[in-house]
Amino acid sequence: MDIILQVLFVALAAVAVWLFSKKVKEIKRNINLGCDEQVNDQPAQRWRNVLLLAFGQKKMFKNPLVALMHFVIYAGFIIINIEVLEIVLDGIFGTHRLFTGLLPMGLYSFLINAFEVLAVGVLTVCVIFLLRRDILKLKRFISKDLDGWPRSDANYILTTEILLMSLFLTMNACDTLLQQRGYGHYGGHVTGDFIFSSLMHPLIGGMSNGSLEALERTCWWLHITGIFAFLNYLPYSKHLHILLAFPNAYYAPLEPHGKMRNMPEIQREVLYAMQPEIIPADASAAETHKKFGARDVFDLRWKNLLDAYSCTECGRCSAACPANLTGKLLSPRTIMMKTRDRVEAIGKNLNANGEFKDDGKTLLRDYISEEELRACTTCNACVEECPVSISPLDIILQLRRYLVMEESNAPQEWNSMFSNTENNFAPWKLAPDDRDKWAEEMV
């Protein structure tokens, strides 16, 4: 029977890892649909961002209490997975608490106790987060942005983590109780009681040895199966940011948030207009440009698509957006979600056809409307608020640039400003020579 269970476990683990790897390759391919961009300067500063923003949750600490809870759940998720290593090895080799034979018992007990503290912390915080979402109904969690799957997704993840932590504690409680009774192989691994699981002993102490063993084994299998399922759920969930926050922090722009990326092609054309004498005699010597701005995800940079997959859907960007706060259609969170939806749709197209077959849709208009783009004030509030260094503004600017420069599509007020800037070197309809006349009237 043991060998059958070992084979079953190895097969389960292999399938879980294969499915996860397959989806990760798809996501990597989808991100690479964007335009190439070299982001490898200042590596020391980039690693510092990984340490502070991804590991340290620096931006979250603008609200210390929420940051502390988020840090507990994040640290718990990462650290408790060390305990999963023992479970996996036990499943492969048919052992029980393998590390008790490899580590000093004092160190082993300390580690499991630490994991239990984190497990209780994660469980508690998940309950609080569920209450905030579904009972207190914080404004950014009841926004129409999250209608449907996105709202359910968050609840599924929190509920799953509560179940996984509960299974871990119950498994330990049964195990240590069976150790005390010297039952079977449990009696050969005397770890002593653990800090929180031992509190469950009065609840299960009346169960027979056979029932306790069945409960412990059931919790063990459900716990590891749940972890494998969680692993394969991540790539389809907003919680993919658990993994992508690290590369996203590394590749985050290092320029000040208020600095916009100008297009060298545009700057060159303006320079040629002002200084015609520097235009190359050989027209072919001048660089050519295929398209201004972005119409679909193929025109965006790969970092924009990484941003879309890294979005936590927390809504801090939209809560800080002045356009959103005044009732306009724009929601920076929705910009990222719609970009990810479009990338995923293209990914499915590629999976079905082997290559992209035109589906008659584009990110601009079919997913993100002109009204949303024009509502943006480019204030950078969304960029400043994002805890994982995402820039919805960069996507907005590229789509808006396409509208204006490729389609000559802009509100009349904008066109007047463009014309005045071109002719008068200022947004106002005043000749440069008349610009200081207002001061003469004050003399």
Secondary structure, 3 states (H helix, E strand, C coil): CHHHHHHHHHHHHHHHHHHHHHHHHHHHHHHCCCECCCCCCCHHHHHHHHHHHHHCCHHHHHCHHHHHHHHHHHHHHHHHHHHHHHHHHHHHHCCCCHHHHCCCHHHHHHHHHHHHHHHHHHHHHHHHHHHHHHCCCCHHHCCHHHCCHHHHHHHHHHHHHHHHHHHHHHHHHHHHHHHHCCCHHHHHCCCCCCCCHHHHHHHHCCCCHHHHHHHHHHHHHHHHHHHHHHHHHHHHCHHHHHHHHHHHHHCCCCCCCCCCCCCHHHHHHHHHHHCHHHCCCCHHHCCCCCCCCCCCHHHCEHHHHHHHHHCCCCCHHHHHCHHHHCCCCCCHHHHHHHHHHHHHHHHHHHHHHCCCCCCCCCHHHHHECHHHHHHCCCCCHHHHHCCCCCCHHHHHHHHHHHHHHHCCCCCHHHHHHHHHHHHHCCCCCCCHHHCCHHHHCCC
